[in-house]
């Protein structure tokens, strides 16, 4: 039997890089109002990799948007100990007129990092994502997987530049590999783990793929269907991958079935 974490995980007992307490989000007003999230409690420790899992429409992206400061909760509190969480989306969203290196360099330039330093850091990040020889290429010259690597390097430039590479940095990832073919997705999952281990960045990774969540995360957090609530959490180290995947799949099916029957 897999050991499951209580709703208040061990991360809440540390100096969390992000802590959400009783977060509720309602879109609209009056009879047409829709409650997307209802009482989310979530804490992520520095350097921790947390996968946020749930059916489509359960509020996973809304959670990321609020952590990133792109949206505000209707009630509840969100505390950050990092000043610059970075976001990586499903699409690479690169500037098509800029080279790969200039795309990575952009957040550093906007942050006022001196030219010599930002050029050096850009080269380091491109090397980190195994694109050291592709810095002068524009997005249309790169494959989908390569564009996502550039997007990852750019996100790391944003996440790490304010913290000198320390583990207090935070990277938010919204299904970044979902549009890729299975082989490319598998390769990039492995690359992401390598980069995460090398940088010590805390990661909140949104997915609806149980296998991906179990492969990548140290902790898997399952949200209920709308309105989203944390219904269960698992420590990935507590069981073999196949066994844990089967258990989480079963719990996810229960959540979806109970919502459909309501």
C-alpha positions in Angstrom: 0.0 0.0 0.0 1.4 3.4 -1.0 2.0 5.9 1.8 -0.1 9.0 1.1 0.7 12.4 2.4 -1.9 14.3 4.4 -3.4 17.4 2.9 -0.8 19.5 4.9 2.4 18.2 3.5 5.8 18.2 5.1 6.7 21.2 2.8 4.4 23.4 5.0 6.8 22.9 7.9 9.7 24.4 6.0 10.4 27.9 4.6 8.3 27.2 1.5 9.2 29.0 -1.7 5.4 29.3 -2.2 2.6 28.8 0.2 -1.2 28.9 -0.7 -3.6 29.1 2.2 -7.3 28.7 1.7 -7.2 30.0 -1.8 -10.5 30.4 -3.5 -11.0 31.7 -7.1 -14.4 32.8 -8.5 -14.8 34.0 -12.1 -17.7 36.3 -12.8 -20.5 37.6 -10.6 -24.0 36.8 -9.6 -25.8 33.7 -10.9 -23.2 33.3 -13.7 -20.3 33.1 -11.3 -18.1 30.0 -11.6 -16.0 28.8 -8.7 -12.8 27.4 -10.2 -10.9 26.8 -6.9 -12.2 26.3 -3.4 -9.9 26.3 -0.4 -6.5 25.3 -2.0 -3.8 24.7 0.6 -0.4 24.0 -1.0 3.2 24.6 0.0 6.3 23.9 -2.1 9.7 23.7 -0.4 12.9 25.2 -2.0 14.3 22.9 -4.7 11.2 20.6 -4.6 9.6 19.2 -7.8 5.8 19.1 -7.4 3.4 17.9 -10.1 -0.1 19.2 -10.0 -2.4 16.6 -11.5 -6.1 16.6 -12.4 -8.7 16.4 -15.1 -9.1 19.1 -17.7 -10.8 22.2 -16.3 -10.0 21.4 -12.6 -8.1 24.7 -12.1 -4.5 23.6 -12.5 -3.6 26.5 -14.8 -5.5 28.9 -12.5 -3.3 27.8 -9.6 -0.1 28.5 -11.7 -1.5 31.9 -12.9 -2.1 33.0 -9.3 1.4 31.9 -8.1 2.9 33.8 -11.1 0.9 36.9 -10.2 -1.0 36.8 -13.5 -4.3 36.6 -11.6 -5.4 37.2 -8.0 -7.4 34.9 -5.6 -10.9 35.9 -4.7 -10.0 35.0 -1.1 -7.1 33.3 0.8 -3.4 34.0 0.8 -0.4 33.3 -1.5 3.1 33.9 0.0 6.2 33.8 -2.1 9.8 33.9 -0.9 11.1 34.3 -4.4 10.7 37.6 -6.3 10.7 36.2 -9.8 8.8 33.0 -10.5 9.2 32.1 -14.2 6.5 30.5 -16.3 6.9 28.0 -19.2 3.7 27.3 -21.3 2.5 24.6 -23.7 3.8 26.7 -26.6 7.4 27.9 -26.6 6.2 31.4 -27.4 9.6 32.5 -28.6 10.1 35.9 -30.4 10.3 34.8 -34.0 12.6 37.7 -35.0 15.2 36.9 -32.3 17.8 34.1 -32.4 17.7 31.4 -29.8 20.4 33.2 -27.8 18.6 36.5 -27.9 15.4 34.9 -26.7 17.2 33.4 -23.7 18.9 36.7 -23.1 15.7 38.8 -23.2 14.6 38.4 -19.5 18.2 39.2 -18.4 18.2 42.4 -20.5 14.8 43.5 -19.2 16.2 42.9 -15.7 19.1 45.2 -16.3 21.8 42.6 -16.3 25.0 44.0 -17.9 25.7 42.9 -21.5 28.8 40.9 -20.8 27.3 39.0 -17.9 24.0 38.2 -19.7 25.8 36.9 -22.8 27.9 34.6 -20.6 24.9 33.4 -18.7 23.0 32.8 -21.9 25.7 30.6 -23.3 25.8 28.7 -20.0 22.0 28.1 -20.1 22.0 27.0 -23.8 24.8 24.6 -22.9 22.7 23.3 -20.0 19.8 22.5 -22.3 22.2 21.0 -24.9 21.8 23.7 -27.5 25.2 25.2 -27.3 25.6 25.2 -31.0 22.2 26.6 -31.9 22.3 30.1 -30.3 22.4 31.9 -33.7 19.3 30.0 -35.1 15.9 31.6 -35.2 12.8 29.6 -34.0 11.6 28.6 -37.4 15.0 26.8 -37.9 14.5 24.7 -34.8 12.4 21.6 -34.2 9.5 21.6 -31.7 11.6 19.9 -29.1 14.5 22.4 -29.6 12.1 25.4 -29.3 10.9 24.0 -26.0 14.5 23.7 -24.9 15.1 27.3 -25.7 11.9 28.2 -23.8 13.2 26.2 -20.8 16.6 28.1 -20.9 14.7 31.4 -21.1 12.5 30.5 -18.1 15.6 29.5 -16.2 17.2 32.8 -17.1 14.2 34.5 -15.5 13.9 32.2 -12.5 17.6 32.2 -11.6 18.7 35.8 -12.4 17.2 37.3 -9.3 18.5 34.6 -6.9 22.1 34.0 -8.1 21.2 30.4 -9.0 20.1 29.6 -5.4 17.4 27.1 -4.6 14.9 29.9 -3.6 14.1 30.3 -7.4 10.8 29.0 -8.7 9.8 27.6 -12.2 6.1 27.2 -13.1 5.4 24.8 -16.0 2.0 24.5 -17.7 2.0 21.2 -19.6 5.1 22.2 -21.6 5.5 18.9 -23.4 1.9 18.1 -24.2 2.0 19.2 -27.8 5.1 17.1 -28.6 5.3 13.6 -30.0 5.8 10.8 -27.5 9.5 10.2 -28.3 10.4 13.9 -28.0 8.3 14.3 -24.9 10.1 11.4 -23.3 13.5 12.8 -24.1 12.6 16.3 -22.8 11.2 14.8 -19.5 14.6 13.3 -18.9 16.3 16.6 -19.8 14.1 18.5 -17.5 15.1 16.2 -14.6 18.7 16.7 -15.4 18.4 20.5 -15.5 16.4 20.5 -12.3 19.0 18.5 -10.5 21.7 20.8 -11.9 20.0 24.1 -10.8 18.1 23.3 -7.6 15.1 25.3 -8.8 11.8 24.5 -7.2 9.3 23.4 -9.9 5.5 23.3 -10.0 4.6 21.3 -13.0 1.0 21.0 -14.3 -0.1 17.9 -16.2 -3.1 15.7 -16.7 -0.8 12.7 -17.5 -0.3 10.4 -14.4 2.7 8.7 -15.9 4.4 12.0 -16.5 3.6 13.2 -13.0 5.1 10.1 -11.4 8.2 10.1 -13.5 9.0 13.8 -12.9 7.7 14.8 -9.5 8.9 14.2 -6.0 5.4 14.8 -4.9 2.1 14.5 -6.8 -0.8 16.6 -5.8 -4.3 15.6 -7.1 -7.0 18.2 -7.6 -10.7 17.4 -7.7 -12.8 18.4 -10.6 -14.3 21.9 -10.6 -14.2 23.5 -8.1 -10.6 22.4 -7.6 -9.6 21.2 -4.2 -6.5 19.2 -3.1 -8.0 15.7 -2.5 -4.8 13.7 -2.1 -1.0 13.8 -2.3 1.6 11.2 -2.8 5.4 11.0 -2.2 6.9 9.5 -5.3 9.6 7.8 -3.3 7.1 5.7 -1.3 6.3 3.1 -4.0 7.5 1.6 -7.3 6.6 3.8 -10.3 4.2 1.2 -11.8 2.4 0.7 -8.6 2.1 4.4 -7.8 0.9 5.1 -11.3 -1.9 2.5 -11.0 -3.0 3.9 -7.7 -3.1 7.5 -8.8 -4.9 6.5 -12.0 -7.5 4.7 -9.9 -8.0 7.7 -7.6 -8.2 10.1 -10.6 -10.9 8.0 -12.2 -12.8 8.1 -8.9 -12.6 11.9 -8.8 -13.8 12.2 -12.4 -16.6 9.7 -11.9 -17.9 11.4 -8.8 -17.9 14.8 -10.6 -19.8 13.3 -13.5 -22.4 11.8 -11.2 -23.0 15.0 -9.3 
